[in-house]
Every structure is written in C-alpha cells, then in structure tokens.
C-alpha cells in the first residue's frame, strides 16, 4: 500500500477515488464472518470494524476506549501533534434521501449528561420544563469534551483539524445490496442559542432542537438510552463520498492477517490497481 498519501487521509486531504476504493475493499473483508453485524450467512462491517479500517488506512492509532476520538493520526505538517478522527456508523443512509440530514450520535453517556444537568439544578422532576437550559448544557458539554481532548496522554491534539468521519449505510433489499456512504464534518456544532428547544409529548418523549427553518438539528433521549444525536445537512459536509456497495466475497479464502493484508489477498487485482497506480 502506498502510505505516502494514505497516511494523511481525512487529515491533509479527503479520499481520492483510489483511496475510497481502498476503504471499500477493506470494509468488504468483514463479510467473511469477522464483521460485527450478522447478515444471513455472512457478516457486515460494524462500528468497530469501521474504526479499525480507518486506523489502518491512515496509519493511525485506534484508541478503542471512551475517548472523544476513535483514531489519532500523527500530523505530518506539525511533528509531535496529533489529529483526531471520531468515527461514527449508523444505519441511516435512507434518511439522507428522505430529508437531507446525516445522523451522528454525539454521545450515549447518560450519566455524564445527567451529572452536568444536576449541577444546574435540573433533574427528572423539572427537566421537561427547561428545554432551552437542557439543550444548551448538553451542547456545551460536548464542546467541553472537545477542548479536553486537545491533550491526550501527554500529546497535543489539533482540534481545528479533527473531524467526525461518518459511515452511513442501508440494509439490503430485494433488488440491492447494502449501500454505504462516507461523510466528514468538522467538530463545530451549531450555537445552541440559535436552536428552538422543546420536548415531545408522552411519557417517553425526548428533547428536540430545531433550526430556524424547522429542520431537526439535535435530539436527546434522556430517559431511554441517553443518546444525544446531531443531524447536520448532508450538503454541508466537508466531504461526501459517492454511494457504494461492498465487493462480493470469494468463498475459498481464510480469515487471516490484518485488514489491509486480507483486502489485498481477497481482491488482488482491484487492490493492486489503486494502491500502486501507474
């Protein structure tokens, strides 16, 4: 694999068509039974498989912990400085066609979110009557985590160059294989003061945050999982790949080696064509 360009992927530049093909082929290897998601007799890549694929292709270090960033990449232009990639995977590709929004789960740390609310005197007895305060506190908490992530185990992380890298997918249908698309967004979040915050009705209602045009920007499920979801417009992504499907798997190859080695072994002609062009 040509590391001179791939090593800066999503940091110094977004994927070229050849680099997107490398990602596609690596993700395709997880159909061999090693993927996190069950799909009939095969498997499909899940969230951790996506993290490890990106880590390998950018020559980065997967954190595989509860850090803000899932992959840390050594900056080539600033030695000693890291760039963070927060990798997200959701089965929400159909939503892009439906309303033009990408789904990013910012956090599901219910305890930490309730802790920050309780510091402001907000709890289960009164939080529904204070939607603006709740929404503002949650967005500020995510921003606070970003600032704290600027120092990771003694190394400086360049937050301004760090990103959310999002893999959206849709399941197979009678006519199509599962479809995938990759989006990249900078870590900037909307100003919570510009968002209209309100709760839906019902016992399990959740917090909604809409923009000035009435489009959904945030949702928080405080009493059912604790997920804080962010819905940026697909059209505002810093990078948006073409949609793609996985490469059909050969049936006579064993599940051995690293992701890149397996991709090169399973799909030698395609891999060779894009990893060593010319």
C-alpha positions as CSV (number, residue, x, y, z in Angstrom):
1,X,0.0,0.0,0.0
2,X,1.3,3.5,-0.9
3,X,1.4,5.1,2.6
4,X,2.8,8.5,1.4
5,X,-0.7,9.7,0.6
6,X,-2.9,7.3,2.5
7,X,-1.2,8.2,5.8
8,X,-2.7,11.7,5.7
9,X,-6.2,10.6,4.7
10,X,-9.0,12.7,6.3
11,X,-6.2,14.9,7.8
12,X,-4.4,16.6,4.9
13,X,-6.9,15.6,2.2
14,X,-10.1,13.7,1.7
15,X,-10.2,10.4,-0.2
16,X,-9.3,10.3,-3.8
17,X,-11.3,7.8,-5.9
18,X,-8.5,5.3,-5.4
19,X,-8.4,5.8,-1.7
20,X,-12.1,5.4,-1.4
21,X,-11.7,2.1,-3.2
22,X,-9.2,1.1,-0.6
23,X,-11.7,1.8,2.1
24,X,-14.4,-0.1,0.3
25,X,-12.2,-3.1,-0.2
26,X,-11.2,-3.1,3.5
27,X,-14.8,-2.9,4.6
28,X,-15.6,-5.7,2.3
29,X,-13.4,-8.1,4.1
30,X,-15.7,-8.1,7.1
31,X,-18.2,-10.1,5.1
32,X,-16.1,-13.2,5.9
33,X,-17.5,-13.8,9.3
34,X,-15.3,-11.3,11.1
35,X,-17.8,-8.4,10.9
36,X,-19.8,-7.2,13.8
37,X,-23.2,-7.3,12.1
38,X,-25.0,-10.5,11.1
39,X,-26.4,-10.6,7.6
40,X,-27.8,-14.0,6.7
41,X,-24.8,-16.4,6.3
42,X,-22.4,-13.5,6.1
43,X,-21.5,-10.6,8.3
44,X,-21.2,-6.9,7.6
45,X,-18.8,-4.3,9.0
46,X,-19.9,-2.6,12.3
47,X,-18.8,0.5,14.1
48,X,-15.5,-1.0,15.5
49,X,-14.7,-2.5,12.1
50,X,-15.0,0.9,10.5
51,X,-12.8,2.4,13.2
52,X,-10.1,-0.2,12.6
53,X,-10.3,0.2,8.9
54,X,-9.8,3.9,9.1
55,X,-6.9,3.5,11.6
56,X,-5.1,1.1,9.3
57,X,-5.5,3.2,6.2
58,X,-4.5,6.5,7.8
59,X,-1.6,4.8,9.6
60,X,-3.2,6.0,12.9
61,X,-3.7,4.6,16.3
62,X,-7.1,3.3,17.3
63,X,-7.9,4.4,20.9
64,X,-10.6,1.8,21.4
65,X,-11.6,3.4,24.7
66,X,-14.1,6.0,25.8
67,X,-12.1,8.9,24.3
68,X,-13.7,11.6,22.1
69,X,-11.5,10.3,19.2
70,X,-11.5,6.8,17.9
71,X,-8.4,7.2,15.8
72,X,-5.4,9.5,16.4
73,X,-3.2,10.4,13.4
74,X,0.3,11.9,13.6
75,X,0.4,15.2,11.8
76,X,2.9,15.3,9.0
77,X,3.0,19.1,8.8
78,X,3.3,19.5,12.6
79,X,5.6,16.9,14.1
80,X,4.6,15.9,17.6
81,X,1.0,17.0,17.1
82,X,-2.0,14.6,16.6
83,X,-5.2,15.0,14.7
84,X,-8.3,13.2,16.0
85,X,-10.9,11.3,14.0
86,X,-14.2,10.5,15.6
87,X,-15.7,7.6,13.6
88,X,-19.4,7.1,13.6
89,X,-21.5,4.4,12.0
90,X,-25.3,4.5,11.6
91,X,-27.9,2.6,9.6
92,X,-29.4,5.9,8.5
93,X,-28.4,6.3,4.8
94,X,-32.1,6.3,3.8
95,X,-32.6,9.5,5.9
96,X,-30.3,11.5,3.7
97,X,-32.6,10.8,0.7
98,X,-35.7,11.5,2.9
99,X,-34.8,14.8,4.4
100,X,-31.2,15.6,3.5
101,X,-29.8,15.1,7.0
102,X,-26.9,12.9,8.2
103,X,-27.2,11.2,11.6
104,X,-24.3,11.5,14.1
105,X,-24.6,10.1,17.6
106,X,-22.5,12.5,19.6
107,X,-22.7,10.6,22.9
108,X,-24.7,8.0,24.8
109,X,-23.1,8.7,28.2
110,X,-26.3,9.2,30.1
111,X,-24.7,9.5,33.5
112,X,-22.3,12.3,32.5
113,X,-25.1,14.3,30.8
114,X,-27.4,14.0,33.8
115,X,-24.4,14.9,36.1
116,X,-23.9,18.2,34.2
117,X,-27.6,19.0,34.4
118,X,-27.8,18.3,38.1
119,X,-25.1,20.8,38.7
120,X,-27.6,23.4,37.3
121,X,-30.4,22.1,39.5
122,X,-32.0,20.2,36.6
123,X,-33.3,16.6,37.3
124,X,-36.0,14.2,36.3
125,X,-38.6,16.2,38.2
126,X,-38.2,19.5,36.3
127,X,-36.1,19.0,33.1
128,X,-39.1,18.9,30.8
129,X,-40.0,22.4,31.8
130,X,-36.5,23.8,31.0
131,X,-35.7,22.6,27.4
132,X,-33.5,25.5,26.4
133,X,-31.3,25.1,29.5
134,X,-31.1,21.4,28.9
135,X,-30.1,21.7,25.3
136,X,-27.6,24.4,25.9
137,X,-25.9,22.5,28.7
138,X,-25.6,19.4,26.6
139,X,-24.1,21.1,23.6
140,X,-21.6,22.9,25.9
141,X,-20.7,19.6,27.5
142,X,-19.7,18.2,24.0
143,X,-17.7,21.3,23.3
144,X,-16.0,20.9,26.7
145,X,-15.1,17.3,25.9
146,X,-13.5,18.5,22.6
147,X,-11.4,21.1,24.5
148,X,-10.3,18.5,27.0
149,X,-9.4,16.1,24.2
150,X,-6.8,18.6,22.9
151,X,-4.4,16.9,25.3
152,X,-4.4,13.1,25.1
153,X,-2.0,11.2,27.2
154,X,0.6,14.0,27.1
155,X,0.2,14.6,23.4
156,X,-1.4,17.7,21.8
157,X,-4.4,17.1,19.5
158,X,-5.2,19.7,16.9
159,X,-8.9,20.1,17.4
160,X,-9.2,22.6,14.5
161,X,-8.2,19.8,12.0
162,X,-10.0,17.0,13.8
163,X,-13.2,15.6,12.3
164,X,-16.2,13.4,12.6
165,X,-15.9,10.7,9.9
166,X,-19.4,9.1,9.4
167,X,-20.2,5.9,7.6
168,X,-23.9,5.7,6.8
169,X,-25.4,2.5,5.4
170,X,-28.8,1.0,4.4
171,X,-29.6,-2.8,4.6
172,X,-30.1,-5.0,1.6
173,X,-33.4,-5.0,-0.2
174,X,-34.8,-7.4,-2.8
175,X,-33.1,-5.5,-5.5
176,X,-30.0,-4.1,-4.0
177,X,-27.0,-5.0,-1.8
178,X,-26.4,-2.9,1.4
179,X,-25.4,0.6,0.4
180,X,-22.7,2.8,2.1
181,X,-21.7,6.4,2.0
182,X,-19.0,8.3,4.0
183,X,-19.3,11.9,5.2
184,X,-16.8,14.1,7.0
185,X,-17.6,17.1,9.2
186,X,-15.5,19.4,11.3
187,X,-16.2,19.3,15.0
188,X,-18.0,22.6,15.1
189,X,-21.6,22.4,16.4
190,X,-24.4,24.9,16.0
191,X,-24.8,27.7,18.5
192,X,-27.4,26.3,21.0
193,X,-28.8,29.8,21.4
194,X,-30.0,29.7,17.7
195,X,-31.8,26.4,18.2
196,X,-35.5,26.1,19.2
197,X,-35.6,23.5,22.1
198,X,-38.7,21.7,23.1
199,X,-39.9,18.3,24.3
200,X,-42.2,15.9,22.5
201,X,-45.3,14.8,24.4
202,X,-45.7,11.5,26.1
203,X,-44.0,9.5,28.9
204,X,-41.0,8.6,26.8
205,X,-40.9,12.0,24.9
206,X,-37.4,13.3,24.0
207,X,-35.7,16.7,23.7
208,X,-35.8,18.2,20.2
209,X,-33.7,21.0,18.8
210,X,-34.8,22.6,15.5
211,X,-33.1,25.2,13.4
212,X,-34.7,28.5,12.2
213,X,-36.2,26.7,9.2
214,X,-37.8,24.0,11.3
215,X,-35.3,21.3,10.4
216,X,-34.2,18.9,13.1
217,X,-30.6,19.6,14.5
218,X,-30.5,17.7,17.8
219,X,-32.4,15.0,19.7
220,X,-31.7,13.8,23.2
221,X,-33.2,10.7,24.7
222,X,-32.6,11.4,28.4
223,X,-34.8,8.7,29.8
224,X,-34.3,6.0,27.1
225,X,-30.6,5.3,26.4
226,X,-29.2,8.8,26.8
227,X,-28.3,9.2,23.2
228,X,-27.5,12.8,22.0
229,X,-28.0,12.9,18.2
230,X,-26.9,15.6,15.8
231,X,-28.4,16.0,12.3
232,X,-26.2,18.2,10.1
233,X,-27.2,18.7,6.5
234,X,-25.6,16.3,4.0
235,X,-25.0,19.3,1.7
236,X,-22.8,20.9,4.4
237,X,-20.4,18.0,4.8
238,X,-16.7,18.9,4.3
239,X,-16.5,15.6,2.3
240,X,-19.2,13.3,0.9
241,X,-18.3,10.1,-1.0
242,X,-20.3,8.5,-3.7
243,X,-22.5,5.7,-2.5
244,X,-21.0,2.2,-2.8
245,X,-21.7,-1.4,-2.1
246,X,-19.2,-4.0,-0.7
247,X,-17.2,-6.2,-3.1
248,X,-18.6,-9.7,-3.2
249,X,-16.5,-12.1,-1.2
250,X,-14.5,-15.1,-2.6
251,X,-15.5,-18.3,-0.9
252,X,-12.2,-20.1,-0.7
253,X,-10.0,-17.7,1.4
254,X,-9.4,-17.9,5.1
255,X,-10.0,-15.1,7.6
256,X,-6.3,-14.4,8.3
257,X,-4.0,-11.4,8.5
258,X,-4.6,-7.6,9.1
259,X,-7.4,-5.8,7.4
260,X,-5.2,-4.5,4.6
261,X,-3.5,-7.8,4.1
262,X,-6.9,-9.6,3.8
263,X,-8.2,-6.9,1.4
264,X,-5.1,-7.3,-0.8
265,X,-5.5,-11.1,-0.6
266,X,-9.2,-11.3,-1.3
267,X,-9.2,-8.7,-4.1
268,X,-5.7,-8.7,-5.5
269,X,-6.3,-7.2,-8.9
270,X,-8.5,-4.3,-7.6
271,X,-6.2,-3.6,-4.7
272,X,-3.1,-3.5,-6.9
273,X,-4.7,-1.1,-9.3
274,X,-5.5,1.5,-6.7
275,X,-2.6,1.1,-4.2
276,X,0.2,1.4,-6.8
277,X,-1.2,3.5,-9.7
278,X,1.0,3.9,-12.7
